[in-house]
Amino acid sequence: MSYTGIHSNEIHEGGGETIRNARLPEAYRSSTVRRVHIALIGIEKLIPRLADLGIFLRLLGRSATGQKLTTYTSLLTGPRRRGEDGLEEMHVVMVDNGRAKSLADPKMREMLYCIRCGACLNTCPVYRKIGGHAYGWVYRGPIGAPVTPEFVGIGQARELPFASSLCGACREVCPVKINIPDLLLHLRSEAREYAPKPSQSLLPERLMFRLWAWGMRHPSLYALGSRMARWGQILLARQGWIRKIPMFPASQWTKGRDFPALAPKAFRDRWKQLRSE
């Protein structure tokens, strides 16, 4: 038995061909050499006709990598027929996992338009800095910020709608024109209403931002702090990266990713040197 994920599905009656789908490349062999194949697909991936598949394939490749067509596309039309090799059985499992709930929501159903091309990930300034592991679940980047709270509940992923600068770059590059910033604003209001953060947990965050604002208003203190941080990282930095920081809140960052080390020389010092030359 083997399993694969499906990108698109077209279903029709009659003719002996029940399922046609285009899928990702993780398991070409598993869909051919095993006796039984199970294909998993989200319910939003159904397309009206096989003739429409070409539109979605062109849209996917050009939006993701600039290719005319992805290099890992295959079509499966069900189990083998008499006289053929291949699968003896093929089963398609349609996954809901919160999608029906989102479909019923006039505001959030827009996120189901996503074709998983990754264009929003390529352009998002937040995702490019923090990486995919920070999103904590399957879906990451700008589209993961509204999708994950919908699927697992706003109480378990209330931070994700706030992990955005709302610059709108994702909306500009999205081939199906999902208004992600608008969805994130909607989820922020839901997070405050249905999953408010305990007031005591906000105190360290507010204190940290007040200290940061105070330091930014005093250039001399900012310069002193950057020098102290540069000296302090000598014991932690290796090859330009800090693998682990023992102190909170920076320790939360290094739980899932490395922290870039500070430059050996501050920009202020480099600027003074350039001006003196």
PyMOL commands that set and color helices and strands:
alter all, ss='L'
color gray80, all
select helices_A, chain A and resi 25-27+29-31+43-45+50-64+99-104+108-113+119-123+125-130+132-135+141-152+160-162+169-173+180-194+199-216+219-235+250-253+267-276
alter helices_A, ss='H'
color red, helices_A
select strands_A, chain A and resi 2-11+19-23+36-42+75-76+89-95+237-238+241-242+259-260
alter strands_A, ss='S'
color yellow, strands_A
deselect
rebuild
show_as cartoon
